[in-house]
């Protein structure tokens, strides 16, 4: 399955969810984004500290 096909499948799956389920997906996505941002910040901090 190509990346485009995976994205289309994800969209189709999201369309099946009701508003409450979509809110849960949104919260999960936000949490993942926060974690990724924190990891990036720590990595960047370590790089700056060691330079």
mmCIF file as Biopython writes it, N, C-alpha, C and O atoms, coordinates in Angstrom:
data_model
#
loop_
_atom_site.group_PDB
_atom_site.id
_atom_site.type_symbol
_atom_site.label_atom_id
_atom_site.label_alt_id
_atom_site.label_comp_id
_atom_site.label_asym_id
_atom_site.label_entity_id
_atom_site.label_seq_id
_atom_site.pdbx_PDB_ins_code
_atom_site.Cartn_x
_atom_site.Cartn_y
_atom_site.Cartn_z
_atom_site.occupancy
_atom_site.B_iso_or_equiv
_atom_site.auth_seq_id
_atom_site.auth_asym_id
_atom_site.pdbx_PDB_model_num
ATOM 1   N N  . UNK A ? 1  ? 0.852   -1.191 0.000  1.0 0.0 1  A 1 
ATOM 2   C CA . UNK A ? 1  ? 0.000   0.000  0.000  1.0 0.0 1  A 1 
ATOM 3   C C  . UNK A ? 1  ? 0.892   1.247  0.000  1.0 0.0 1  A 1 
ATOM 4   O O  . UNK A ? 1  ? 1.795   1.368  0.828  1.0 0.0 1  A 1 
ATOM 5   N N  . UNK A ? 2  ? 0.640   2.157  -0.917 1.0 0.0 2  A 1 
ATOM 6   C CA . UNK A ? 2  ? 1.457   3.372  -1.006 1.0 0.0 2  A 1 
ATOM 7   C C  . UNK A ? 2  ? 1.071   4.350  0.103  1.0 0.0 2  A 1 
ATOM 8   O O  . UNK A ? 2  ? 0.054   4.176  0.773  1.0 0.0 2  A 1 
ATOM 9   N N  . UNK A ? 3  ? 1.887   5.366  0.284  1.0 0.0 3  A 1 
ATOM 10  C CA . UNK A ? 3  ? 1.614   6.362  1.309  1.0 0.0 3  A 1 
ATOM 11  C C  . UNK A ? 3  ? 0.278   7.059  1.047  1.0 0.0 3  A 1 
ATOM 12  O O  . UNK A ? 3  ? -0.501  7.294  1.971  1.0 0.0 3  A 1 
ATOM 13  N N  . UNK A ? 4  ? 0.025   7.384  -0.213 1.0 0.0 4  A 1 
ATOM 14  C CA . UNK A ? 4  ? -1.238  8.026  -0.578 1.0 0.0 4  A 1 
ATOM 15  C C  . UNK A ? 4  ? -2.437  7.154  -0.255 1.0 0.0 4  A 1 
ATOM 16  O O  . UNK A ? 4  ? -3.453  7.633  0.250  1.0 0.0 4  A 1 
ATOM 17  N N  . UNK A ? 5  ? -2.305  5.861  -0.553 1.0 0.0 5  A 1 
ATOM 18  C CA . UNK A ? 5  ? -3.392  4.918  -0.262 1.0 0.0 5  A 1 
ATOM 19  C C  . UNK A ? 5  ? -3.630  4.806  1.247  1.0 0.0 5  A 1 
ATOM 20  O O  . UNK A ? 5  ? -4.771  4.718  1.701  1.0 0.0 5  A 1 
ATOM 21  N N  . UNK A ? 6  ? -2.539  4.811  2.015  1.0 0.0 6  A 1 
ATOM 22  C CA . UNK A ? 6  ? -2.669  4.739  3.473  1.0 0.0 6  A 1 
ATOM 23  C C  . UNK A ? 6  ? -3.386  5.971  4.016  1.0 0.0 6  A 1 
ATOM 24  O O  . UNK A ? 6  ? -4.218  5.870  4.919  1.0 0.0 6  A 1 
ATOM 25  N N  . UNK A ? 7  ? -3.056  7.134  3.457  1.0 0.0 7  A 1 
ATOM 26  C CA . UNK A ? 7  ? -3.698  8.375  3.898  1.0 0.0 7  A 1 
ATOM 27  C C  . UNK A ? 7  ? -5.186  8.356  3.566  1.0 0.0 7  A 1 
ATOM 28  O O  . UNK A ? 7  ? -6.016  8.739  4.390  1.0 0.0 7  A 1 
ATOM 29  N N  . UNK A ? 8  ? -5.523  7.905  2.351  1.0 0.0 8  A 1 
ATOM 30  C CA . UNK A ? 8  ? -6.938  7.801  1.966  1.0 0.0 8  A 1 
ATOM 31  C C  . UNK A ? 8  ? -7.690  6.835  2.865  1.0 0.0 8  A 1 
ATOM 32  O O  . UNK A ? 8  ? -8.830  7.102  3.244  1.0 0.0 8  A 1 
ATOM 33  N N  . UNK A ? 9  ? -7.062  5.711  3.213  1.0 0.0 9  A 1 
ATOM 34  C CA . UNK A ? 9  ? -7.698  4.732  4.097  1.0 0.0 9  A 1 
ATOM 35  C C  . UNK A ? 9  ? -7.917  5.331  5.481  1.0 0.0 9  A 1 
ATOM 36  O O  . UNK A ? 9  ? -8.964  5.119  6.094  1.0 0.0 9  A 1 
ATOM 37  N N  . UNK A ? 10 ? -6.935  6.077  5.972  1.0 0.0 10 A 1 
ATOM 38  C CA . UNK A ? 10 ? -7.055  6.737  7.277  1.0 0.0 10 A 1 
ATOM 39  C C  . UNK A ? 10 ? -8.216  7.722  7.269  1.0 0.0 10 A 1 
ATOM 40  O O  . UNK A ? 10 ? -9.009  7.763  8.209  1.0 0.0 10 A 1 
ATOM 41  N N  . UNK A ? 11 ? -8.312  8.517  6.202  1.0 0.0 11 A 1 
ATOM 42  C CA . UNK A ? 11 ? -9.410  9.481  6.091  1.0 0.0 11 A 1 
ATOM 43  C C  . UNK A ? 11 ? -10.761 8.765  6.082  1.0 0.0 11 A 1 
ATOM 44  O O  . UNK A ? 11 ? -11.697 9.193  6.757  1.0 0.0 11 A 1 
ATOM 45  N N  . UNK A ? 12 ? -10.861 7.678  5.320  1.0 0.0 12 A 1 
ATOM 46  C CA . UNK A ? 12 ? -12.114 6.909  5.269  1.0 0.0 12 A 1 
ATOM 47  C C  . UNK A ? 12 ? -12.476 6.385  6.654  1.0 0.0 12 A 1 
ATOM 48  O O  . UNK A ? 12 ? -13.639 6.423  7.053  1.0 0.0 12 A 1 
ATOM 49  N N  . UNK A ? 13 ? -11.469 5.894  7.389  1.0 0.0 13 A 1 
ATOM 50  C CA . UNK A ? 13 ? -11.719 5.384  8.738  1.0 0.0 13 A 1 
ATOM 51  C C  . UNK A ? 13 ? -12.155 6.495  9.684  1.0 0.0 13 A 1 
ATOM 52  O O  . UNK A ? 13 ? -13.044 6.296  10.512 1.0 0.0 13 A 1 
ATOM 53  N N  . UNK A ? 14 ? -11.530 7.664  9.562  1.0 0.0 14 A 1 
ATOM 54  C CA . UNK A ? 14 ? -11.896 8.788  10.427 1.0 0.0 14 A 1 
ATOM 55  C C  . UNK A ? 14 ? -13.315 9.272  10.141 1.0 0.0 14 A 1 
ATOM 56  O O  . UNK A ? 14 ? -14.019 9.707  11.052 1.0 0.0 14 A 1 
ATOM 57  N N  . UNK A ? 15 ? -13.736 9.196  8.875  1.0 0.0 15 A 1 
ATOM 58  C CA . UNK A ? 15 ? -15.083 9.629  8.507  1.0 0.0 15 A 1 
ATOM 59  C C  . UNK A ? 15 ? -16.158 8.771  9.176  1.0 0.0 15 A 1 
ATOM 60  O O  . UNK A ? 15 ? -17.291 9.221  9.343  1.0 0.0 15 A 1 
ATOM 61  N N  . UNK A ? 16 ? -15.814 7.545  9.557  1.0 0.0 16 A 1 
ATOM 62  C CA . UNK A ? 16 ? -16.775 6.628  10.178 1.0 0.0 16 A 1 
ATOM 63  C C  . UNK A ? 16 ? -16.991 6.940  11.665 1.0 0.0 16 A 1 
ATOM 64  O O  . UNK A ? 16 ? -17.965 6.479  12.260 1.0 0.0 16 A 1 
ATOM 65  N N  . UNK A ? 17 ? -16.089 7.717  12.262 1.0 0.0 17 A 1 
ATOM 66  C CA . UNK A ? 17 ? -16.163 7.981  13.692 1.0 0.0 17 A 1 
ATOM 67  C C  . UNK A ? 17 ? -17.159 9.092  14.004 1.0 0.0 17 A 1 
ATOM 68  O O  . UNK A ? 17 ? -17.395 9.981  13.186 1.0 0.0 17 A 1 
ATOM 69  N N  . UNK A ? 18 ? -17.746 9.025  15.216 1.0 0.0 18 A 1 
ATOM 70  C CA . UNK A ? 18 ? -18.622 10.114 15.644 1.0 0.0 18 A 1 
ATOM 71  C C  . UNK A ? 18 ? -17.767 11.205 16.309 1.0 0.0 18 A 1 
ATOM 72  O O  . UNK A ? 18 ? -16.557 11.042 16.468 1.0 0.0 18 A 1 
ATOM 73  N N  . UNK A ? 19 ? -18.399 12.298 16.689 1.0 0.0 19 A 1 
ATOM 74  C CA . UNK A ? 19 ? -17.658 13.450 17.218 1.0 0.0 19 A 1 
ATOM 75  C C  . UNK A ? 19 ? -16.851 13.120 18.472 1.0 0.0 19 A 1 
ATOM 76  O O  . UNK A ? 19 ? -15.731 13.603 18.637 1.0 0.0 19 A 1 
ATOM 77  N N  . UNK A ? 20 ? -17.418 12.303 19.350 1.0 0.0 20 A 1 
ATOM 78  C CA . UNK A ? 20 ? -16.717 11.947 20.589 1.0 0.0 20 A 1 
ATOM 79  C C  . UNK A ? 20 ? -15.457 11.141 20.278 1.0 0.0 20 A 1 
ATOM 80  O O  . UNK A ? 20 ? -14.406 11.365 20.879 1.0 0.0 20 A 1 
ATOM 81  N N  . UNK A ? 21 ? -15.566 10.209 19.345 1.0 0.0 21 A 1 
ATOM 82  C CA . UNK A ? 21 ? -14.410 9.403  18.948 1.0 0.0 21 A 1 
ATOM 83  C C  . UNK A ? 21 ? -13.357 10.273 18.263 1.0 0.0 21 A 1 
ATOM 84  O O  . UNK A ? 21 ? -12.159 10.096 18.484 1.0 0.0 21 A 1 
ATOM 85  N N  . UNK A ? 22 ? -13.809 11.213 17.432 1.0 0.0 22 A 1 
ATOM 86  C CA . UNK A ? 22 ? -12.872 12.113 16.758 1.0 0.0 22 A 1 
ATOM 87  C C  . UNK A ? 22 ? -12.125 12.972 17.776 1.0 0.0 22 A 1 
ATOM 88  O O  . UNK A ? 22 ? -10.938 13.255 17.608 1.0 0.0 22 A 1 
ATOM 89  N N  . UNK A ? 23 ? -12.827 13.383 18.828 1.0 0.0 23 A 1 
ATOM 90  C CA . UNK A ? 23 ? -12.185 14.178 19.887 1.0 0.0 23 A 1 
ATOM 91  C C  . UNK A ? 23 ? -11.079 13.365 20.561 1.0 0.0 23 A 1 
ATOM 92  O O  . UNK A ? 23 ? -10.016 13.903 20.872 1.0 0.0 23 A 1 
ATOM 93  N N  . UNK A ? 24 ? -11.323 12.072 20.788 1.0 0.0 24 A 1 
ATOM 94  C CA . UNK A ? 24 ? -10.305 11.200 21.380 1.0 0.0 24 A 1 
ATOM 95  C C  . UNK A ? 24 ? -9.096  11.069 20.455 1.0 0.0 24 A 1 
ATOM 96  O O  . UNK A ? 24 ? -7.954  11.109 20.911 1.0 0.0 24 A 1 
ATOM 97  N N  . UNK A ? 25 ? -9.351  10.913 19.157 1.0 0.0 25 A 1 
ATOM 98  C CA . UNK A ? 25 ? -8.267  10.823 18.177 1.0 0.0 25 A 1 
ATOM 99  C C  . UNK A ? 25 ? -7.458  12.112 18.210 1.0 0.0 25 A 1 
ATOM 100 O O  . UNK A ? 25 ? -6.227  12.086 18.188 1.0 0.0 25 A 1 
ATOM 101 N N  . UNK A ? 26 ? -8.161  13.241 18.263 1.0 0.0 26 A 1 
ATOM 102 C CA . UNK A ? 26 ? -7.509  14.548 18.287 1.0 0.0 26 A 1 
ATOM 103 C C  . UNK A ? 26 ? -6.623  14.692 19.518 1.0 0.0 26 A 1 
ATOM 104 O O  . UNK A ? 26 ? -5.492  15.167 19.419 1.0 0.0 26 A 1 
ATOM 105 N N  . UNK A ? 27 ? -7.137  14.282 20.686 1.0 0.0 27 A 1 
ATOM 106 C CA . UNK A ? 27 ? -6.354  14.368 21.924 1.0 0.0 27 A 1 
ATOM 107 C C  . UNK A ? 27 ? -5.113  13.484 21.839 1.0 0.0 27 A 1 
ATOM 108 O O  . UNK A ? 27 ? -4.036  13.880 22.282 1.0 0.0 27 A 1 
ATOM 109 N N  . UNK A ? 28 ? -5.262  12.287 21.271 1.0 0.0 28 A 1 
ATOM 110 C CA . UNK A ? 28 ? -4.124  11.380 21.117 1.0 0.0 28 A 1 
ATOM 111 C C  . UNK A ? 28 ? -3.076  11.989 20.195 1.0 0.0 28 A 1 
ATOM 112 O O  . UNK A ? 28 ? -1.877  11.923 20.466 1.0 0.0 28 A 1 
ATOM 113 N N  . UNK A ? 29 ? -3.549  12.584 19.099 1.0 0.0 29 A 1 
ATOM 114 C CA . UNK A ? 29 ? -2.628  13.210 18.143 1.0 0.0 29 A 1 
ATOM 115 C C  . UNK A ? 29 ? -1.885  14.371 18.798 1.0 0.0 29 A 1 
ATOM 116 O O  . UNK A ? 29 ? -0.684  14.543 18.590 1.0 0.0 29 A 1 
ATOM 117 N N  . UNK A ? 30 ? -2.608  15.169 19.594 1.0 0.0 30 A 1 
ATOM 118 C CA . UNK A ? 30 ? -1.976  16.295 20.297 1.0 0.0 30 A 1 
ATOM 119 C C  . UNK A ? 30 ? -0.926  15.788 21.282 1.0 0.0 30 A 1 
ATOM 120 O O  . UNK A ? 30 ? 0.154   16.368 21.395 1.0 0.0 30 A 1 
ATOM 121 N N  . UNK A ? 31 ? -1.243  14.709 21.994 1.0 0.0 31 A 1 
ATOM 122 C CA . UNK A ? 31 ? -0.296  14.145 22.956 1.0 0.0 31 A 1 
ATOM 123 C C  . UNK A ? 31 ? 0.961   13.664 22.246 1.0 0.0 31 A 1 
ATOM 124 O O  . UNK A ? 31 ? 2.073   13.886 22.726 1.0 0.0 31 A 1 
ATOM 125 N N  . UNK A ? 32 ? 0.789   13.006 21.103 1.0 0.0 32 A 1 
ATOM 126 C CA . UNK A ? 32 ? 1.941   12.534 20.329 1.0 0.0 32 A 1 
ATOM 127 C C  . UNK A ? 32 ? 2.795   13.705 19.868 1.0 0.0 32 A 1 
ATOM 128 O O  . UNK A ? 32 ? 4.024   13.645 19.912 1.0 0.0 32 A 1 
ATOM 129 N N  . UNK A ? 33 ? 2.140   14.766 19.428 1.0 0.0 33 A 1 
ATOM 130 C CA . UNK A ? 33 ? 2.858   15.948 18.952 1.0 0.0 33 A 1 
ATOM 131 C C  . UNK A ? 33 ? 3.656   16.586 20.090 1.0 0.0 33 A 1 
ATOM 132 O O  . UNK A ? 33 ? 4.795   17.011 19.897 1.0 0.0 33 A 1 
ATOM 133 N N  . UNK A ? 34 ? 3.051   16.648 21.265 1.0 0.0 34 A 1 
ATOM 134 C CA . UNK A ? 34 ? 3.742   17.218 22.430 1.0 0.0 34 A 1 
ATOM 135 C C  . UNK A ? 34 ? 4.964   16.388 22.781 1.0 0.0 34 A 1 
ATOM 136 O O  . UNK A ? 34 ? 6.038   16.932 23.036 1.0 0.0 34 A 1 
ATOM 137 N N  . UNK A ? 35 ? 4.802   15.064 22.793 1.0 0.0 35 A 1 
ATOM 138 C CA . UNK A ? 35 ? 5.927   14.165 23.106 1.0 0.0 35 A 1 
ATOM 139 C C  . UNK A ? 35 ? 7.043   14.339 22.079 1.0 0.0 35 A 1 
ATOM 140 O O  . UNK A ? 35 ? 8.213   14.438 22.448 1.0 0.0 35 A 1 
ATOM 141 N N  . UNK A ? 36 ? 6.693   14.377 20.798 1.0 0.0 36 A 1 
ATOM 142 C CA . UNK A ? 36 ? 7.697   14.553 19.743 1.0 0.0 36 A 1 
ATOM 143 C C  . UNK A ? 36 ? 8.418   15.885 19.893 1.0 0.0 36 A 1 
ATOM 144 O O  . UNK A ? 36 ? 9.633   15.970 19.713 1.0 0.0 36 A 1 
ATOM 145 N N  . UNK A ? 37 ? 7.653   16.929 20.225 1.0 0.0 37 A 1 
ATOM 146 C CA . UNK A ? 37 ? 8.245   18.257 20.408 1.0 0.0 37 A 1 
ATOM 147 C C  . UNK A ? 37 ? 9.214   18.249 21.584 1.0 0.0 37 A 1 
ATOM 148 O O  . UNK A ? 37 ? 10.304  18.815 21.500 1.0 0.0 37 A 1 
ATOM 149 N N  . UNK A ? 38 ? 8.816   17.608 22.676 1.0 0.0 38 A 1 
ATOM 150 C CA . UNK A ? 38 ? 9.697   17.529 23.854 1.0 0.0 38 A 1 
ATOM 151 C C  . UNK A ? 38 ? 10.968  16.760 23.532 1.0 0.0 38 A 1 
ATOM 152 O O  . UNK A ? 38 ? 12.059  17.166 23.931 1.0 0.0 38 A 1 
ATOM 153 N N  . UNK A ? 39 ? 10.833  15.647 22.809 1.0 0.0 39 A 1 
ATOM 154 C CA . UNK A ? 39 ? 12.010  14.858 22.426 1.0 0.0 39 A 1 
ATOM 155 C C  . UNK A ? 39 ? 12.942  15.699 21.565 1.0 0.0 39 A 1 
ATOM 156 O O  . UNK A ? 39 ? 14.157  15.694 21.764 1.0 0.0 39 A 1 
ATOM 157 N N  . UNK A ? 40 ? 12.369  16.419 20.609 1.0 0.0 40 A 1 
ATOM 158 C CA . UNK A ? 40 ? 13.172  17.272 19.730 1.0 0.0 40 A 1 
ATOM 159 C C  . UNK A ? 40 ? 13.863  18.365 20.528 1.0 0.0 40 A 1 
ATOM 160 O O  . UNK A ? 40 ? 15.035  18.664 20.296 1.0 0.0 40 A 1 
ATOM 161 N N  . UNK A ? 41 ? 13.141  18.960 21.466 1.0 0.0 41 A 1 
ATOM 162 C CA . UNK A ? 41 ? 13.706  20.032 22.287 1.0 0.0 41 A 1 
ATOM 163 C C  . UNK A ? 41 ? 14.867  19.525 23.128 1.0 0.0 41 A 1 
ATOM 164 O O  . UNK A ? 41 ? 15.898  20.186 23.248 1.0 0.0 41 A 1 
ATOM 165 N N  . UNK A ? 42 ? 14.686  18.335 23.713 1.0 0.0 42 A 1 
ATOM 166 C CA . UNK A ? 42 ? 15.770  17.759 24.523 1.0 0.0 42 A 1 
ATOM 167 C C  . UNK A ? 42 ? 16.987  17.464 23.673 1.0 0.0 42 A 1 
ATOM 168 O O  . UNK A ? 42 ? 18.116  17.731 24.084 1.0 0.0 42 A 1 
ATOM 169 N N  . UNK A ? 43 ? 16.760  16.908 22.474 1.0 0.0 43 A 1 
ATOM 170 C CA . UNK A ? 43 ? 17.863  16.606 21.566 1.0 0.0 43 A 1 
ATOM 171 C C  . UNK A ? 43 ? 18.584  17.878 21.167 1.0 0.0 43 A 1 
ATOM 172 O O  . UNK A ? 43 ? 19.813  17.938 21.161 1.0 0.0 43 A 1 
ATOM 173 N N  . UNK A ? 44 ? 17.796  18.902 20.830 1.0 0.0 44 A 1 
ATOM 174 C CA . UNK A ? 44 ? 18.373  20.183 20.427 1.0 0.0 44 A 1 
ATOM 175 C C  . UNK A ? 44 ? 19.144  20.804 21.595 1.0 0.0 44 A 1 
ATOM 176 O O  . UNK A ? 44 ? 20.230  21.355 21.416 1.0 0.0 44 A 1 
ATOM 177 N N  . UNK A ? 45 ? 18.559  20.705 22.798 1.0 0.0 45 A 1 
ATOM 178 C CA . UNK A ? 45 ? 19.236  21.222 23.987 1.0 0.0 45 A 1 
ATOM 179 C C  . UNK A ? 45 ? 20.577  20.544 24.217 1.0 0.0 45 A 1 
ATOM 180 O O  . UNK A ? 45 ? 21.564  21.200 24.551 1.0 0.0 45 A 1 
ATOM 181 N N  . UNK A ? 46 ? 20.608  19.221 24.035 1.0 0.0 46 A 1 
ATOM 182 C CA . UNK A ? 46 ? 21.849  18.467 24.222 1.0 0.0 46 A 1 
ATOM 183 C C  . UNK A ? 46 ? 22.892  18.864 23.176 1.0 0.0 46 A 1 
ATOM 184 O O  . UNK A ? 46 ? 24.081  18.970 23.476 1.0 0.0 46 A 1 
ATOM 185 N N  . UNK A ? 47 ? 22.428  19.079 21.950 1.0 0.0 47 A 1 
ATOM 186 C CA . UNK A ? 47 ? 23.342  19.473 20.878 1.0 0.0 47 A 1 
ATOM 187 C C  . UNK A ? 47 ? 23.943  20.851 21.191 1.0 0.0 47 A 1 
ATOM 188 O O  . UNK A ? 47 ? 25.150  21.058 21.068 1.0 0.0 47 A 1 
ATOM 189 N N  . UNK A ? 48 ? 23.078  21.783 21.596 1.0 0.0 48 A 1 
ATOM 190 C CA . UNK A ? 48 ? 23.559  23.143 21.899 1.0 0.0 48 A 1 
ATOM 191 C C  . UNK A ? 48 ? 24.518  23.108 23.096 1.0 0.0 48 A 1 
ATOM 192 O O  . UNK A ? 48 ? 25.564  23.756 23.086 1.0 0.0 48 A 1 
ATOM 193 N N  . UNK A ? 49 ? 24.145  22.349 24.112 1.0 0.0 49 A 1 
ATOM 194 C CA . UNK A ? 49 ? 24.952  22.246 25.334 1.0 0.0 49 A 1 
ATOM 195 C C  . UNK A ? 49 ? 26.350  21.681 25.033 1.0 0.0 49 A 1 
ATOM 196 O O  . UNK A ? 49 ? 27.343  22.112 25.620 1.0 0.0 49 A 1 
ATOM 197 N N  . UNK A ? 50 ? 26.411  20.716 24.114 1.0 0.0 50 A 1 
ATOM 198 C CA . UNK A ? 50 ? 27.681  20.059 23.796 1.0 0.0 50 A 1 
ATOM 199 C C  . UNK A ? 50 ? 28.521  20.799 22.755 1.0 0.0 50 A 1 
ATOM 200 O O  . UNK A ? 50 ? 29.652  20.402 22.475 1.0 0.0 50 A 1 
ATOM 201 N N  . UNK A ? 51 ? 27.964  21.889 22.175 1.0 0.0 51 A 1 
ATOM 202 C CA . UNK A ? 51 ? 28.746  22.584 21.153 1.0 0.0 51 A 1 
ATOM 203 C C  . UNK A ? 51 ? 29.661  23.616 21.776 1.0 0.0 51 A 1 
ATOM 204 O O  . UNK A ? 51 ? 30.396  24.300 21.064 1.0 0.0 51 A 1 
#
